[in-house]
Amino acid sequence: MKKIVLLCNGGLSTGILVKKMEAAAQKDSYECEIAAYPVADAEEVGKSADLILLGPQVRFQMDVVKKQVSCPVISIEPVSYGTMNGEKVLKQARKELGDE
């Protein structure tokens, strides 16, 4: 089972997106674990993540996060994030993981 981690400033808005991504994963019968954390926790949560998705508001920290973890780190597409489109963000994650 793949573990997808979303990072943002405090985890609140990404927490909403996680719920929508989980619903999309359930609809597609895609088994994964999705969680949201503040970007300050990147090094710790990155130890067990298969993929880290950065919220658009923290994408400027991409290079810092990449140095802290060994998994791929990508930025969530801003329009998908702004509209809280869990299906599109999950599709982006699955593509990056090679599961699409």
C-alpha positions in Angstrom: 0.0 0.0 0.0 1.4 3.4 -1.0 1.7 6.2 1.5 1.1 9.7 0.2 1.9 12.7 2.4 0.6 16.2 1.8 2.5 19.1 3.3 1.4 22.6 3.8 1.8 25.4 6.4 -0.4 24.0 9.2 -2.2 21.0 7.7 -5.7 22.4 7.8 -6.5 23.0 4.2 -4.6 19.9 3.1 -6.6 17.9 5.6 -9.8 18.8 3.6 -8.0 17.7 0.4 -7.0 14.4 2.1 -10.6 13.5 2.7 -11.5 14.2 -0.9 -8.5 12.2 -2.1 -9.5 9.3 0.1 -13.0 9.3 -1.3 -11.6 9.3 -4.9 -9.2 6.4 -3.9 -12.1 4.4 -2.4 -14.2 5.0 -5.6 -11.4 3.7 -7.7 -10.5 0.8 -5.4 -7.0 2.2 -5.1 -5.5 1.2 -1.8 -3.3 3.9 -0.3 -2.8 5.8 2.9 -3.0 9.6 2.7 -2.2 12.1 5.5 -1.5 15.8 5.9 1.2 17.4 8.0 2.8 20.8 8.4 5.9 21.2 6.2 8.0 21.5 9.4 7.4 17.7 9.9 8.8 16.7 6.4 11.9 15.0 7.6 10.0 12.8 10.2 7.0 11.9 8.0 9.1 11.5 4.9 10.8 8.5 6.4 7.8 6.3 5.6 6.3 8.1 2.7 6.3 6.9 -0.9 5.5 10.3 -2.2 5.2 13.9 -0.8 2.9 16.4 -2.3 3.6 20.1 -1.4 0.7 22.5 -1.2 1.2 25.5 -3.5 1.8 27.8 -0.6 4.9 25.9 0.5 6.2 24.8 -2.9 9.1 27.4 -2.5 10.4 24.9 0.1 10.7 22.1 -2.5 14.5 22.0 -2.4 14.7 21.9 1.4 12.2 19.1 1.6 13.9 17.1 -1.1 17.1 17.2 0.9 15.3 15.8 4.0 13.6 12.8 2.4 14.4 10.0 0.0 11.0 9.8 -1.7 9.8 11.9 -4.7 8.5 15.4 -3.8 6.2 17.2 -6.1 4.0 20.3 -5.9 0.2 20.0 -6.1 -1.2 21.7 -9.2 -2.5 25.0 -7.9 -5.9 24.9 -9.6 -6.6 21.4 -8.3 -5.5 22.5 -4.9 -7.6 25.7 -5.0 -10.7 23.8 -6.0 -10.0 20.9 -3.6 -10.3 18.4 -6.5 -9.3 15.2 -4.8 -9.7 13.1 -7.9 -7.2 15.2 -9.9 -4.7 15.4 -7.1 -4.9 11.6 -6.6 -4.4 11.1 -10.3 -1.3 13.4 -10.2 0.0 11.3 -7.3 -0.7 7.9 -9.0 1.0 9.1 -12.1 4.1 10.1 -10.2 4.0 6.7 -8.4 3.7 4.8 -11.7 0.2 3.6 -10.7 -1.7 5.4 -13.4 
